[in-house]
Amino acid sequence: MKNTFLKLALGVTLAVGTTQVLAETRITYKSAKSTSSYYQMGVQIAEAIKAGSNGDMIVTVEESQGSVQNVMEARARGGDYVFTTPPVLVKLAQGGKAMFEGKGDPKFDEIRALFPIPSLTMHFVMSEKSGVNDFAGMEGKTILLGKGSFGAREGEKYLKLFGLEGKVNLAEVELSNAVAALKNGQIDGFVTAGSWPAPNVIEAAASTGVNVISLSDDQIKTSKRAKLQIPAGTYAGQTADITTTSLPVAAFTTTAMDDDTAYALTKTFWEQKAKMGEEAPWWNGVDQGLMANITGKIHPGAIRYYKEAGIDLTDAQQ
């Protein structure tokens, strides 16, 4: 009788312990360099997920050297791995193209999207003093593109596409010094890419006055990037919407993540998004409209949430 009681008590203790272990889900979120806005977004997501799940989901943010590394690591990571990347890189990895040539892996086919995050948004920032309001006006001006970043590569591409190659003076200044260089007249403008509102553009607009150039529909079509509008009033002195281009970015995992975790993670993200937007305005640019930019398959657990929420998905996403 005593033996039976001990066995029963031990069984209850084990059951309770198991419930506690299962209740806490740990997730690794691979983001970007610790100095970037995308790393900061990862920290905000981690805090939001913990708060929204009452501590049942704990997200640890990992620094990364970039989106390509994030995708490559999907080959060896487990079901707790979440990472950020532009959807186009997932497509390239699955096709073994570009930077993934010769590095293909069946694991890439198991990558699945969860939810969109702020897009990499192009900003062509010119000082008010320069008087430049369009691309043609940049001819003969001194422009800072920076080096090695997506914004620098994209800016260089646009100069070629729109007939300005060799017609602007490229400044040899680090992008981190762009605002100071604009203030002292060392440059007429700079190109930057990141979530909007961009901190360096906020600073430039408030301190020296800027014009952020809009692109025409033809220019956007030529760029082969997604169209994006930055609402009037986002930056000091901005009285009209800015029409520009963006590179969509999303959070991904793989089919190794169980459906319930993917569902809970996606649901909590969307439920906490408005609160995140109160603390960091770049989340206000994330809405259901960005779902169309996810060109690959979405995780079945996330699909369950989107169907419950009445959010339409394409056949390709399912």
Steps between C-alpha positions, in 0.01 A plus 500: 500500500784734597681402177195584290467839668868581435467400134190715464668800667808461280279477192321824589832676566641388163182604321511848654869534418439394140218754464727777626775404255260481207339831595824692442603505135845630422570657162821632344450808281790560259498861399778733383806683631452624856542861381216480247135596530404141410678368808308756705178373338596148605534615860159670477343183358657294781353732763160504329482123467592451865240753613230377262545136599525572875852363496406172330719585201855624556685642199878534501637742240820398322726739313563424133728624226210518256207335328707255295651356819152474652374295205811279493457411867150366431674186371624399843263665750209335675134581556577793731671703225343821370692734270448811290575542131351646183269236342701529177803345674295195600398459136864527388610245762231253395608542137874482577554833325719811546676493839360150562641347181672173585366519857155353445346280767165315530454677835444828315176356363375468858519876567162654581392860571330620818433876473634816331720751680593856391635515145841630396383836367704716265550864602663746260563791736602843367562813704247780456793727418582287193157576353476146360150351481545223243761261361593723206591776746765280660730549199820678603421464871709320763325189624593255776413138422701327770671167443404135506140541616180420315425873482840573342461225238143599427588871481777428252260290292244783488760753386576272206134426425398865499788637292711650778802268489813716494289815531503529880794537735519204738620601846759290682328526837360227725119486508514535879630855441232591244304744716812688616630515141163635382498766771846633421441501125750224426225317308175601332318179581524138605336167423390269778286188526326375809166493672304821504506737672879477467689645800765676287231657278307614809816666630584663166146629447483648849844656506570628150188455285479245219307396191447125471462431129198312369527256211260494205301187418724441197812523715354256752412258220853528361651432843304170528443568867180526703327837514464658843354828627633684802209708634515879515620625836733208562798736486525866603392726216355214294164625372426225245532123477837371382476232231803275500611138470557232757638152545248297702629316807327227698551263791548137398541161660498146360257208502698370800303746714177341622170649386387609847818701560481666157132583562564648846802698382318649200183576695691667784705710257191648332319552830799688642584699184292808587666524841844467338402782263433732796862457609670472158318660203657269241251230605216723382614435142429128542146403407308229316596661169859379547381139495492520120880546503552154648549308177574154643314254719372592845530261796181291553474623861512862382248420226259382770525842666454693172188299416357564847578872462335514156824600326506388137795294381601409147510142375879525478522595869305192604 
